[in-house]
Amino acid sequence: MTRPRESWLRSEDDVKWAAAVARCEHPATYCGSDGFCHYGTCFAARDAPDLALEQRVQRLEDQVRLLRRALAQERAFRRAAQVAAREGRA
Ligand SMILES: [Zn+2]
């Protein structure tokens, strides 16, 4: 059986209807009787996490962290250089 669809909440097929109700995560159970999902998200595609994508995001986040650190060091260095210049020690 394929993944339950929201339309199955209106299905005459008890098995399909039950599968759709089971998938619906709304705490109240009236989605099954109303024939549509009150959350609206229970039947959206929930694919398995894309591991390659997550690793790429992780690498980018690491790079951003390194760049931020380098930028902060650069700023600190410039500030120190300005102070030194002001004090005539540059
Ligand atoms: Zn739902």
PDB file of the backbone (N, CA, C, O) and the ligand in Angstrom, with CONECT records:
HET     ZN  A 101       1
ATOM      1  N   MET A   1       0.851  -1.195   0.000  1.00  0.00           N
ATOM      2  CA  MET A   1       0.000   0.000   0.000  1.00  0.00           C
ATOM      3  C   MET A   1       0.887   1.246   0.000  1.00  0.00           C
ATOM      4  O   MET A   1       1.886   1.317   0.715  1.00  0.00           O
ATOM      5  N   THR A   2       0.505   2.202  -0.799  1.00  0.00           N
ATOM      6  CA  THR A   2       1.291   3.431  -0.858  1.00  0.00           C
ATOM      7  C   THR A   2       1.050   4.256   0.396  1.00  0.00           C
ATOM      8  O   THR A   2       0.208   3.922   1.230  1.00  0.00           O
ATOM      9  N   ARG A   3       1.799   5.330   0.507  1.00  0.00           N
ATOM     10  CA  ARG A   3       1.677   6.195   1.669  1.00  0.00           C
ATOM     11  C   ARG A   3       0.258   6.776   1.745  1.00  0.00           C
ATOM     12  O   ARG A   3      -0.297   7.202   0.732  1.00  0.00           O
ATOM     13  N   PRO A   4      -0.317   6.791   2.938  1.00  0.00           N
ATOM     14  CA  PRO A   4      -1.678   7.330   3.061  1.00  0.00           C
ATOM     15  C   PRO A   4      -1.759   8.767   2.569  1.00  0.00           C
ATOM     16  O   PRO A   4      -0.858   9.573   2.801  1.00  0.00           O
ATOM     17  N   ARG A   5      -2.835   9.065   1.898  1.00  0.00           N
ATOM     18  CA  ARG A   5      -3.083  10.425   1.418  1.00  0.00           C
ATOM     19  C   ARG A   5      -4.186  11.047   2.254  1.00  0.00           C
ATOM     20  O   ARG A   5      -4.975  10.357   2.900  1.00  0.00           O
ATOM     21  N   GLU A   6      -4.216  12.366   2.223  1.00  0.00           N
ATOM     22  CA  GLU A   6      -5.237  13.057   3.003  1.00  0.00           C
ATOM     23  C   GLU A   6      -6.635  12.687   2.500  1.00  0.00           C
ATOM     24  O   GLU A   6      -7.588  12.620   3.276  1.00  0.00           O
ATOM     25  N   SER A   7      -6.743  12.450   1.192  1.00  0.00           N
ATOM     26  CA  SER A   7      -8.056  12.107   0.621  1.00  0.00           C
ATOM     27  C   SER A   7      -8.587  10.796   1.196  1.00  0.00           C
ATOM     28  O   SER A   7      -9.790  10.539   1.163  1.00  0.00           O
ATOM     29  N   TRP A   8      -7.686   9.972   1.720  1.00  0.00           N
ATOM     30  CA  TRP A   8      -8.117   8.710   2.315  1.00  0.00           C
ATOM     31  C   TRP A   8      -8.959   8.945   3.565  1.00  0.00           C
ATOM     32  O   TRP A   8      -9.678   8.046   4.000  1.00  0.00           O
ATOM     33  N   LEU A   9      -8.879  10.129   4.141  1.00  0.00           N
ATOM     34  CA  LEU A   9      -9.740  10.440   5.291  1.00  0.00           C
ATOM     35  C   LEU A   9     -11.210  10.445   4.878  1.00  0.00           C
ATOM     36  O   LEU A   9     -12.105  10.419   5.724  1.00  0.00           O
ATOM     37  N   ARG A  10     -11.445  10.478   3.567  1.00  0.00           N
ATOM     38  CA  ARG A  10     -12.816  10.441   3.048  1.00  0.00           C
ATOM     39  C   ARG A  10     -13.089   9.126   2.325  1.00  0.00           C
ATOM     40  O   ARG A  10     -14.111   8.967   1.658  1.00  0.00           O
ATOM     41  N   SER A  11     -12.143   8.174   2.472  1.00  0.00           N
ATOM     42  CA  SER A  11     -12.250   6.933   1.708  1.00  0.00           C
ATOM     43  C   SER A  11     -13.364   6.034   2.235  1.00  0.00           C
ATOM     44  O   SER A  11     -13.629   5.973   3.436  1.00  0.00           O
ATOM     45  N   GLU A  12     -13.999   5.346   1.309  1.00  0.00           N
ATOM     46  CA  GLU A  12     -14.997   4.340   1.680  1.00  0.00           C
ATOM     47  C   GLU A  12     -14.289   3.058   2.128  1.00  0.00           C
ATOM     48  O   GLU A  12     -14.873   2.207   2.799  1.00  0.00           O
ATOM     49  N   ASP A  13     -13.035   2.947   1.744  1.00  0.00           N
ATOM     50  CA  ASP A  13     -12.230   1.775   2.101  1.00  0.00           C
ATOM     51  C   ASP A  13     -11.755   1.926   3.544  1.00  0.00           C
ATOM     52  O   ASP A  13     -10.961   2.815   3.850  1.00  0.00           O
ATOM     53  N   ASP A  14     -12.238   1.065   4.420  1.00  0.00           N
ATOM     54  CA  ASP A  14     -11.921   1.176   5.844  1.00  0.00           C
ATOM     55  C   ASP A  14     -10.421   1.095   6.113  1.00  0.00           C
ATOM     56  O   ASP A  14      -9.897   1.787   6.985  1.00  0.00           O
ATOM     57  N   VAL A  15      -9.741   0.242   5.353  1.00  0.00           N
ATOM     58  CA  VAL A  15      -8.304   0.071   5.569  1.00  0.00           C
ATOM     59  C   VAL A  15      -7.574   1.365   5.228  1.00  0.00           C
ATOM     60  O   VAL A  15      -6.715   1.822   5.981  1.00  0.00           O
ATOM     61  N   LYS A  16      -7.923   1.945   4.091  1.00  0.00           N
ATOM     62  CA  LYS A  16      -7.303   3.215   3.703  1.00  0.00           C
ATOM     63  C   LYS A  16      -7.653   4.310   4.710  1.00  0.00           C
ATOM     64  O   LYS A  16      -6.788   5.076   5.135  1.00  0.00           O
ATOM     65  N   TRP A  17      -8.906   4.375   5.079  1.00  0.00           N
ATOM     66  CA  TRP A  17      -9.347   5.395   6.025  1.00  0.00           C
ATOM     67  C   TRP A  17      -8.568   5.265   7.350  1.00  0.00           C
ATOM     68  O   TRP A  17      -8.095   6.257   7.905  1.00  0.00           O
ATOM     69  N   ALA A  18      -8.450   4.026   7.837  1.00  0.00           N
ATOM     70  CA  ALA A  18      -7.740   3.802   9.094  1.00  0.00           C
ATOM     71  C   ALA A  18      -6.264   4.186   8.966  1.00  0.00           C
ATOM     72  O   ALA A  18      -5.679   4.746   9.892  1.00  0.00           O
ATOM     73  N   ALA A  19      -5.670   3.880   7.815  1.00  0.00           N
ATOM     74  CA  ALA A  19      -4.263   4.228   7.606  1.00  0.00           C
ATOM     75  C   ALA A  19      -4.088   5.743   7.614  1.00  0.00           C
ATOM     76  O   ALA A  19      -3.114   6.261   8.159  1.00  0.00           O
ATOM     77  N   ALA A  20      -5.040   6.446   7.006  1.00  0.00           N
ATOM     78  CA  ALA A  20      -4.962   7.907   6.983  1.00  0.00           C
ATOM     79  C   ALA A  20      -5.146   8.477   8.379  1.00  0.00           C
ATOM     80  O   ALA A  20      -4.432   9.397   8.775  1.00  0.00           O
ATOM     81  N   VAL A  21      -6.100   7.935   9.127  1.00  0.00           N
ATOM     82  CA  VAL A  21      -6.338   8.411  10.493  1.00  0.00           C
ATOM     83  C   VAL A  21      -5.099   8.169  11.357  1.00  0.00           C
ATOM     84  O   VAL A  21      -4.740   8.997  12.194  1.00  0.00           O
ATOM     85  N   ALA A  22      -4.455   7.023  11.140  1.00  0.00           N
ATOM     86  CA  ALA A  22      -3.262   6.699  11.918  1.00  0.00           C
ATOM     87  C   ALA A  22      -2.121   7.662  11.595  1.00  0.00           C
ATOM     88  O   ALA A  22      -1.292   7.968  12.453  1.00  0.00           O
ATOM     89  N   ARG A  23      -2.087   8.133  10.352  1.00  0.00           N
ATOM     90  CA  ARG A  23      -1.006   9.033   9.960  1.00  0.00           C
ATOM     91  C   ARG A  23      -1.245  10.450  10.478  1.00  0.00           C
ATOM     92  O   ARG A  23      -0.300  11.188  10.755  1.00  0.00           O
ATOM     93  N   CYS A  24      -2.500  10.813  10.602  1.00  0.00           N
ATOM     94  CA  CYS A  24      -2.836  12.167  11.043  1.00  0.00           C
ATOM     95  C   CYS A  24      -2.400  12.354  12.487  1.00  0.00           C
ATOM     96  O   CYS A  24      -2.744  11.553  13.357  1.00  0.00           O
ATOM     97  N   GLU A  25      -1.652  13.401  12.733  1.00  0.00           N
ATOM     98  CA  GLU A  25      -1.082  13.608  14.069  1.00  0.00           C
ATOM     99  C   GLU A  25      -1.856  14.616  14.907  1.00  0.00           C
ATOM    100  O   GLU A  25      -1.409  15.007  15.985  1.00  0.00           O
ATOM    101  N   HIS A  26      -3.006  15.033  14.417  1.00  0.00           N
ATOM    102  CA  HIS A  26      -3.807  15.965  15.199  1.00  0.00           C
ATOM    103  C   HIS A  26      -4.264  15.264  16.474  1.00  0.00           C
ATOM    104  O   HIS A  26      -4.788  14.151  16.418  1.00  0.00           O
ATOM    105  N   PRO A  27      -4.064  15.921  17.644  1.00  0.00           N
ATOM    106  CA  PRO A  27      -4.413  15.253  18.907  1.00  0.00           C
ATOM    107  C   PRO A  27      -5.902  14.937  18.998  1.00  0.00           C
ATOM    108  O   PRO A  27      -6.274  13.898  19.543  1.00  0.00           O
ATOM    109  N   ALA A  28      -6.752  15.800  18.482  1.00  0.00           N
ATOM    110  CA  ALA A  28      -8.167  15.466  18.420  1.00  0.00           C
ATOM    111  C   ALA A  28      -8.349  14.523  17.249  1.00  0.00           C
ATOM    112  O   ALA A  28      -7.584  14.561  16.285  1.00  0.00           O
ATOM    113  N   THR A  29      -9.348  13.688  17.332  1.00  0.00           N
ATOM    114  CA  THR A  29      -9.465  12.652  16.308  1.00  0.00           C
ATOM    115  C   THR A  29     -10.534  12.991  15.285  1.00  0.00           C
ATOM    116  O   THR A  29     -11.019  12.110  14.576  1.00  0.00           O
ATOM    117  N   TYR A  30     -10.903  14.261  15.204  1.00  0.00           N
ATOM    118  CA  TYR A  30     -12.001  14.574  14.298  1.00  0.00           C
ATOM    119  C   TYR A  30     -11.587  14.757  12.850  1.00  0.00           C
ATOM    120  O   TYR A  30     -12.444  14.991  11.999  1.00  0.00           O
ATOM    121  N   CYS A  31     -10.285  14.656  12.539  1.00  0.00           N
ATOM    122  CA  CYS A  31      -9.875  14.742  11.128  1.00  0.00           C
ATOM    123  C   CYS A  31     -10.507  13.605  10.334  1.00  0.00           C
ATOM    124  O   CYS A  31     -10.931  13.789   9.193  1.00  0.00           O
ATOM    125  N   GLY A  32     -10.564  12.419  10.960  1.00  0.00           N
ATOM    126  CA  GLY A  32     -11.129  11.259  10.286  1.00  0.00           C
ATOM    127  C   GLY A  32     -12.609  11.425   9.998  1.00  0.00           C
ATOM    128  O   GLY A  32     -13.093  11.011   8.945  1.00  0.00           O
ATOM    129  N   SER A  33     -13.333  12.034  10.937  1.00  0.00           N
ATOM    130  CA  SER A  33     -14.768  12.208  10.704  1.00  0.00           C
ATOM    131  C   SER A  33     -15.043  13.416   9.818  1.00  0.00           C
ATOM    132  O   SER A  33     -16.028  13.440   9.079  1.00  0.00           O
ATOM    133  N   ASP A  34     -14.158  14.433   9.895  1.00  0.00           N
ATOM    134  CA  ASP A  34     -14.372  15.613   9.056  1.00  0.00           C
ATOM    135  C   ASP A  34     -13.896  15.385   7.628  1.00  0.00           C
ATOM    136  O   ASP A  34     -14.320  16.081   6.706  1.00  0.00           O
ATOM    137  N   GLY A  35     -13.024  14.421   7.453  1.00  0.00           N
ATOM    138  CA  GLY A  35     -12.593  14.088   6.099  1.00  0.00           C
ATOM    139  C   GLY A  35     -11.447  14.941   5.594  1.00  0.00           C
ATOM    140  O   GLY A  35     -11.119  14.913   4.407  1.00  0.00           O
ATOM    141  N   PHE A  36     -10.838  15.698   6.489  1.00  0.00           N
ATOM    142  CA  PHE A  36      -9.630  16.418   6.094  1.00  0.00           C
ATOM    143  C   PHE A  36      -8.763  16.633   7.331  1.00  0.00           C
ATOM    144  O   PHE A  36      -9.237  16.570   8.465  1.00  0.00           O
ATOM    145  N   CYS A  37      -7.487  16.888   7.081  1.00  0.00           N
ATOM    146  CA  CYS A  37      -6.538  17.052   8.173  1.00  0.00           C
ATOM    147  C   CYS A  37      -6.591  18.487   8.691  1.00  0.00           C
ATOM    148  O   CYS A  37      -6.408  19.436   7.927  1.00  0.00           O
ATOM    149  N   HIS A  38      -6.842  18.640   9.986  1.00  0.00           N
ATOM    150  CA  HIS A  38      -6.910  19.979  10.572  1.00  0.00           C
ATOM    151  C   HIS A  38      -5.522  20.579  10.764  1.00  0.00           C
ATOM    152  O   HIS A  38      -5.384  21.795  10.891  1.00  0.00           O
ATOM    153  N   TYR A  39      -4.505  19.745  10.787  1.00  0.00           N
ATOM    154  CA  TYR A  39      -3.130  20.254  10.853  1.00  0.00           C
ATOM    155  C   TYR A  39      -2.679  20.764   9.495  1.00  0.00           C
ATOM    156  O   TYR A  39      -2.097  21.841   9.368  1.00  0.00           O
ATOM    157  N   GLY A  40      -2.966  19.959   8.492  1.00  0.00           N
ATOM    158  CA  GLY A  40      -2.563  20.328   7.150  1.00  0.00           C
ATOM    159  C   GLY A  40      -1.160  19.897   6.784  1.00  0.00           C
ATOM    160  O   GLY A  40      -0.737  20.074   5.642  1.00  0.00           O
ATOM    161  N   THR A  41      -0.436  19.337   7.728  1.00  0.00           N
ATOM    162  CA  THR A  41       0.941  18.953   7.425  1.00  0.00           C
ATOM    163  C   THR A  41       1.181  17.449   7.544  1.00  0.00           C
ATOM    164  O   THR A  41       2.235  16.956   7.141  1.00  0.00           O
ATOM    165  N   CYS A  42       0.222  16.727   8.090  1.00  0.00           N
ATOM    166  CA  CYS A  42       0.450  15.309   8.375  1.00  0.00           C
ATOM    167  C   CYS A  42       0.699  14.501   7.107  1.00  0.00           C
ATOM    168  O   CYS A  42       1.353  13.459   7.146  1.00  0.00           O
ATOM    169  N   PHE A  43       0.183  14.977   6.002  1.00  0.00           N
ATOM    170  CA  PHE A  43       0.284  14.180   4.787  1.00  0.00           C
ATOM    171  C   PHE A  43       1.313  14.741   3.805  1.00  0.00           C
ATOM    172  O   PHE A  43       1.452  14.247   2.686  1.00  0.00           O
ATOM    173  N   ALA A  44       2.016  15.758   4.230  1.00  0.00           N
ATOM    174  CA  ALA A  44       3.094  16.275   3.393  1.00  0.00           C
ATOM    175  C   ALA A  44       4.192  15.222   3.312  1.00  0.00           C
ATOM    176  O   ALA A  44       4.347  14.397   4.212  1.00  0.00           O
ATOM    177  N   ALA A  45       4.937  15.264   2.237  1.00  0.00           N
ATOM    178  CA  ALA A  45       5.996  14.289   2.055  1.00  0.00           C
ATOM    179  C   ALA A  45       7.025  14.413   3.172  1.00  0.00           C
ATOM    180  O   ALA A  45       7.573  15.487   3.420  1.00  0.00           O
ATOM    181  N   ARG A  46       7.268  13.315   3.822  1.00  0.00           N
ATOM    182  CA  ARG A  46       8.326  13.300   4.827  1.00  0.00           C
ATOM    183  C   ARG A  46       9.365  12.286   4.383  1.00  0.00           C
ATOM    184  O   ARG A  46       9.337  11.124   4.787  1.00  0.00           O
ATOM    185  N   ASP A  47      10.260  12.736   3.565  1.00  0.00           N
ATOM    186  CA  ASP A  47      11.265  11.826   3.027  1.00  0.00           C
ATOM    187  C   ASP A  47      12.323  11.536   4.083  1.00  0.00           C
ATOM    188  O   ASP A  47      12.479  12.276   5.054  1.00  0.00           O
ATOM    189  N   ALA A  48      13.015  10.485   3.876  1.00  0.00           N
ATOM    190  CA  ALA A  48      14.134  10.173   4.757  1.00  0.00           C
ATOM    191  C   ALA A  48      15.132  11.322   4.686  1.00  0.00           C
ATOM    192  O   ALA A  48      15.329  11.913   3.624  1.00  0.00           O
ATOM    193  N   PRO A  49      15.757  11.636   5.807  1.00  0.00           N
ATOM    194  CA  PRO A  49      16.701  12.758   5.782  1.00  0.00           C
ATOM    195  C   PRO A  49      17.794  12.539   4.742  1.00  0.00           C
ATOM    196  O   PRO A  49      18.338  11.443   4.609  1.00  0.00           O
ATOM    197  N   ASP A  50      18.098  13.587   4.022  1.00  0.00           N
ATOM    198  CA  ASP A  50      19.118  13.528   2.983  1.00  0.00           C
ATOM    199  C   ASP A  50      20.483  13.694   3.648  1.00  0.00           C
ATOM    200  O   ASP A  50      20.890  14.798   4.007  1.00  0.00           O
ATOM    201  N   LEU A  51      21.165  12.583   3.798  1.00  0.00           N
ATOM    202  CA  LEU A  51      22.417  12.594   4.553  1.00  0.00           C
ATOM    203  C   LEU A  51      23.471  13.467   3.878  1.00  0.00           C
ATOM    204  O   LEU A  51      24.168  14.233   4.543  1.00  0.00           O
ATOM    205  N   ALA A  52      23.584  13.349   2.556  1.00  0.00           N
ATOM    206  CA  ALA A  52      24.585  14.141   1.833  1.00  0.00           C
ATOM    207  C   ALA A  52      24.309  15.627   2.020  1.00  0.00           C
ATOM    208  O   ALA A  52      25.227  16.420   2.228  1.00  0.00           O
ATOM    209  N   LEU A  53      23.046  15.991   1.945  1.00  0.00           N
ATOM    210  CA  LEU A  53      22.676  17.390   2.116  1.00  0.00           C
ATOM    211  C   LEU A  53      23.002  17.858   3.528  1.00  0.00           C
ATOM    212  O   LEU A  53      23.529  18.954   3.721  1.00  0.00           O
ATOM    213  N   GLU A  54      22.688  17.025   4.507  1.00  0.00           N
ATOM    214  CA  GLU A  54      22.972  17.407   5.892  1.00  0.00           C
ATOM    215  C   GLU A  54      24.462  17.595   6.122  1.00  0.00           C
ATOM    216  O   GLU A  54      24.880  18.496   6.849  1.00  0.00           O
ATOM    217  N   GLN A  55      25.276  16.718   5.483  1.00  0.00           N
ATOM    218  CA  GLN A  55      26.727  16.855   5.633  1.00  0.00           C
ATOM    219  C   GLN A  55      27.219  18.144   4.996  1.00  0.00           C
ATOM    220  O   GLN A  55      28.115  18.808   5.518  1.00  0.00           O
ATOM    221  N   ARG A  56      26.613  18.493   3.843  1.00  0.00           N
ATOM    222  CA  ARG A  56      27.011  19.732   3.174  1.00  0.00           C
ATOM    223  C   ARG A  56      26.651  20.940   4.034  1.00  0.00           C
ATOM    224  O   ARG A  56      27.437  21.878   4.166  1.00  0.00           O
ATOM    225  N   VAL A  57      25.473  20.904   4.607  1.00  0.00           N
ATOM    226  CA  VAL A  57      25.060  21.998   5.493  1.00  0.00           C
ATOM    227  C   VAL A  57      26.012  22.085   6.676  1.00  0.00           C
ATOM    228  O   VAL A  57      26.409  23.175   7.090  1.00  0.00           O
ATOM    229  N   GLN A  58      26.376  20.912   7.221  1.00  0.00           N
ATOM    230  CA  GLN A  58      27.290  20.897   8.359  1.00  0.00           C
ATOM    231  C   GLN A  58      28.629  21.528   7.999  1.00  0.00           C
ATOM    232  O   GLN A  58      29.186  22.315   8.765  1.00  0.00           O
ATOM    233  N   ARG A  59      29.148  21.163   6.798  1.00  0.00           N
ATOM    234  CA  ARG A  59      30.436  21.721   6.370  1.00  0.00           C
ATOM    235  C   ARG A  59      30.338  23.234   6.199  1.00  0.00           C
ATOM    236  O   ARG A  59      31.240  23.974   6.592  1.00  0.00           O
ATOM    237  N   LEU A  60      29.218  23.687   5.598  1.00  0.00           N
ATOM    238  CA  LEU A  60      29.046  25.124   5.404  1.00  0.00           C
ATOM    239  C   LEU A  60      28.961  25.845   6.745  1.00  0.00           C
ATOM    240  O   LEU A  60      29.512  26.933   6.913  1.00  0.00           O
ATOM    241  N   GLU A  61      28.270  25.231   7.691  1.00  0.00           N
ATOM    242  CA  GLU A  61      28.170  25.847   9.013  1.00  0.00           C
ATOM    243  C   GLU A  61      29.538  25.938   9.679  1.00  0.00           C
ATOM    244  O   GLU A  61      29.852  26.920  10.351  1.00  0.00           O
ATOM    245  N   ASP A  62      30.352  24.888   9.481  1.00  0.00           N
ATOM    246  CA  ASP A  62      31.711  24.912  10.020  1.00  0.00           C
ATOM    247  C   ASP A  62      32.520  26.036   9.388  1.00  0.00           C
ATOM    248  O   ASP A  62      33.254  26.749  10.072  1.00  0.00           O
ATOM    249  N   GLN A  63      32.376  26.187   8.071  1.00  0.00           N
ATOM    250  CA  GLN A  63      33.108  27.250   7.375  1.00  0.00           C
ATOM    251  C   GLN A  63      32.672  28.622   7.858  1.00  0.00           C
ATOM    252  O   GLN A  63      33.506  29.503   8.072  1.00  0.00           O
ATOM    253  N   VAL A  64      31.357  28.809   8.032  1.00  0.00           N
ATOM    254  CA  VAL A  64      30.847  30.089   8.520  1.00  0.00           C
ATOM    255  C   VAL A  64      31.447  30.379   9.897  1.00  0.00           C
ATOM    256  O   VAL A  64      31.847  31.507  10.184  1.00  0.00           O
ATOM    257  N   ARG A  65      31.502  29.350  10.741  1.00  0.00           N
ATOM    258  CA  ARG A  65      32.057  29.536  12.081  1.00  0.00           C
ATOM    259  C   ARG A  65      33.517  29.974  11.999  1.00  0.00           C
ATOM    260  O   ARG A  65      33.939  30.880  12.718  1.00  0.00           O
ATOM    261  N   LEU A  66      34.290  29.327  11.117  1.00  0.00           N
ATOM    262  CA  LEU A  66      35.702  29.679  10.955  1.00  0.00           C
ATOM    263  C   LEU A  66      35.855  31.101  10.422  1.00  0.00           C
ATOM    264  O   LEU A  66      36.708  31.858  10.885  1.00  0.00           O
ATOM    265  N   LEU A  67      35.011  31.460   9.434  1.00  0.00           N
ATOM    266  CA  LEU A  67      35.087  32.797   8.857  1.00  0.00           C
ATOM    267  C   LEU A  67      34.731  33.856   9.902  1.00  0.00           C
ATOM    268  O   LEU A  67      35.359  34.913   9.964  1.00  0.00           O
ATOM    269  N   ARG A  68      33.713  33.561  10.725  1.00  0.00           N
ATOM    270  CA  ARG A  68      33.336  34.509  11.778  1.00  0.00           C
ATOM    271  C   ARG A  68      34.483  34.703  12.753  1.00  0.00           C
ATOM    272  O   ARG A  68      34.751  35.819  13.196  1.00  0.00           O
ATOM    273  N   ARG A  69      35.160  33.610  13.085  1.00  0.00           N
ATOM    274  CA  ARG A  69      36.268  33.693  14.025  1.00  0.00           C
ATOM    275  C   ARG A  69      37.413  34.510  13.410  1.00  0.00           C
ATOM    276  O   ARG A  69      38.022  35.350  14.072  1.00  0.00           O
ATOM    277  N   ALA A  70      37.687  34.239  12.122  1.00  0.00           N
ATOM    278  CA  ALA A  70      38.751  34.976  11.439  1.00  0.00           C
ATOM    279  C   ALA A  70      38.412  36.463  11.364  1.00  0.00           C
ATOM    280  O   ALA A  70      39.280  37.316  11.548  1.00  0.00           O
ATOM    281  N   LEU A  71      37.152  36.763  11.093  1.00  0.00           N
ATOM    282  CA  LEU A  71      36.704  38.149  11.014  1.00  0.00           C
ATOM    283  C   LEU A  71      36.853  38.839  12.369  1.00  0.00           C
ATOM    284  O   LEU A  71      37.298  39.983  12.453  1.00  0.00           O
ATOM    285  N   ALA A  72      36.473  38.122  13.424  1.00  0.00           N
ATOM    286  CA  ALA A  72      36.590  38.703  14.763  1.00  0.00           C
ATOM    287  C   ALA A  72      38.052  38.967  15.102  1.00  0.00           C
ATOM    288  O   ALA A  72      38.373  39.985  15.714  1.00  0.00           O
ATOM    289  N   GLN A  73      38.939  38.056  14.709  1.00  0.00           N
ATOM    290  CA  GLN A  73      40.371  38.248  14.960  1.00  0.00           C
ATOM    291  C   GLN A  73      40.897  39.436  14.171  1.00  0.00           C
ATOM    292  O   GLN A  73      41.693  40.231  14.672  1.00  0.00           O
ATOM    293  N   GLU A  74      40.434  39.545  12.915  1.00  0.00           N
ATOM    294  CA  GLU A  74      40.856  40.656  12.062  1.00  0.00           C
ATOM    295  C   GLU A  74      40.440  41.993  12.678  1.00  0.00           C
ATOM    296  O   GLU A  74      41.219  42.945  12.714  1.00  0.00           O
ATOM    297  N   ARG A  75      39.187  42.043  13.165  1.00  0.00           N
ATOM    298  CA  ARG A  75      38.693  43.269  13.791  1.00  0.00           C
ATOM    299  C   ARG A  75      39.501  43.611  15.038  1.00  0.00           C
ATOM    300  O   ARG A  75      39.858  44.766  15.269  1.00  0.00           O
ATOM    301  N   ALA A  76      39.778  42.587  15.831  1.00  0.00           N
ATOM    302  CA  ALA A  76      40.544  42.821  17.058  1.00  0.00           C
ATOM    303  C   ALA A  76      41.944  43.329  16.715  1.00  0.00           C
ATOM    304  O   ALA A  76      42.484  44.212  17.381  1.00  0.00           O
ATOM    305  N   PHE A  77      42.511  42.752  15.667  1.00  0.00           N
ATOM    306  CA  PHE A  77      43.848  43.156  15.247  1.00  0.00           C
ATOM    307  C   PHE A  77      43.849  44.619  14.793  1.00  0.00           C
ATOM    308  O   PHE A  77      44.730  45.397  15.157  1.00  0.00           O
ATOM    309  N   ARG A  78      42.827  44.978  13.979  1.00  0.00           N
ATOM    310  CA  ARG A  78      42.738  46.358  13.498  1.00  0.00           C
ATOM    311  C   ARG A  78      42.536  47.339  14.642  1.00  0.00           C
ATOM    312  O   ARG A  78      43.124  48.420  14.670  1.00  0.00           O
ATOM    313  N   ARG A  79      41.683  46.932  15.591  1.00  0.00           N
ATOM    314  CA  ARG A  79      41.433  47.799  16.734  1.00  0.00           C
ATOM    315  C   ARG A  79      42.745  48.025  17.505  1.00  0.00           C
ATOM    316  O   ARG A  79      43.063  49.143  17.913  1.00  0.00           O
ATOM    317  N   ALA A  80      43.480  46.947  17.688  1.00  0.00           N
ATOM    318  CA  ALA A  80      44.749  47.047  18.406  1.00  0.00           C
ATOM    319  C   ALA A  80      45.731  47.936  17.638  1.00  0.00           C
ATOM    320  O   ALA A  80      46.478  48.716  18.227  1.00  0.00           O
ATOM    321  N   ALA A  81      45.709  47.795  16.291  1.00  0.00           N
ATOM    322  CA  ALA A  81      46.612  48.605  15.466  1.00  0.00           C
ATOM    323  C   ALA A  81      46.234  50.076  15.549  1.00  0.00           C
ATOM    324  O   ALA A  81      47.109  50.940  15.597  1.00  0.00           O
ATOM    325  N   GLN A  82      44.933  50.366  15.566  1.00  0.00           N
ATOM    326  CA  GLN A  82      44.475  51.751  15.668  1.00  0.00           C
ATOM    327  C   GLN A  82      44.887  52.353  17.002  1.00  0.00           C
ATOM    328  O   GLN A  82      45.359  53.488  17.066  1.00  0.00           O
ATOM    329  N   VAL A  83      44.704  51.578  18.065  1.00  0.00           N
ATOM    330  CA  VAL A  83      45.080  52.057  19.395  1.00  0.00           C
ATOM    331  C   VAL A  83      46.583  52.325  19.435  1.00  0.00           C
ATOM    332  O   VAL A  83      47.030  53.342  19.966  1.00  0.00           O
ATOM    333  N   ALA A  84      47.342  51.413  18.877  1.00  0.00           N
ATOM    334  CA  ALA A  84      48.793  51.558  18.876  1.00  0.00           C
ATOM    335  C   ALA A  84      49.207  52.789  18.077  1.00  0.00           C
ATOM    336  O   ALA A  84      50.115  53.520  18.473  1.00  0.00           O
ATOM    337  N   ALA A  85      48.518  53.018  16.924  1.00  0.00           N
ATOM    338  CA  ALA A  85      48.840  54.175  16.091  1.00  0.00           C
ATOM    339  C   ALA A  85      48.524  55.459  16.845  1.00  0.00           C
ATOM    340  O   ALA A  85      49.283  56.427  16.796  1.00  0.00           O
ATOM    341  N   ARG A  86      47.372  55.452  17.557  1.00  0.00           N
ATOM    342  CA  ARG A  86      46.974  56.635  18.311  1.00  0.00           C
ATOM    343  C   ARG A  86      47.984  56.944  19.422  1.00  0.00           C
ATOM    344  O   ARG A  86      48.253  58.096  19.762  1.00  0.00           O
ATOM    345  N   GLU A  87      48.510  55.885  19.949  1.00  0.00           N
ATOM    346  CA  GLU A  87      49.446  56.093  21.047  1.00  0.00           C
ATOM    347  C   GLU A  87      50.866  56.321  20.525  1.00  0.00           C
ATOM    348  O   GLU A  87      51.813  56.452  21.300  1.00  0.00           O
ATOM    349  N   GLY A  88      50.996  56.364  19.196  1.00  0.00           N
ATOM    350  CA  GLY A  88      52.300  56.659  18.617  1.00  0.00           C
ATOM    351  C   GLY A  88      53.303  55.549  18.714  1.00  0.00           C
ATOM    352  O   GLY A  88      54.514  55.761  18.654  1.00  0.00           O
ATOM    353  N   ARG A  89      52.764  54.347  18.866  1.00  0.00           N
ATOM    354  CA  ARG A  89      53.708  53.250  18.985  1.00  0.00           C
ATOM    355  C   ARG A  89      53.676  52.366  17.739  1.00  0.00           C
ATOM    356  O   ARG A  89      54.305  51.307  17.714  1.00  0.00           O
ATOM    357  N   ALA A  90      52.950  52.793  16.709  1.00  0.00           N
ATOM    358  CA  ALA A  90      52.842  51.956  15.508  1.00  0.00           C
ATOM    359  C   ALA A  90      54.089  52.100  14.650  1.00  0.00           C
ATOM    360  O   ALA A  90      54.189  51.474  13.595  1.00  0.00           O
TER     361      ALA A  90
HETATM  362 ZN    ZN A 101      -3.511  15.659  10.420  1.00  0.00          ZN2+
END
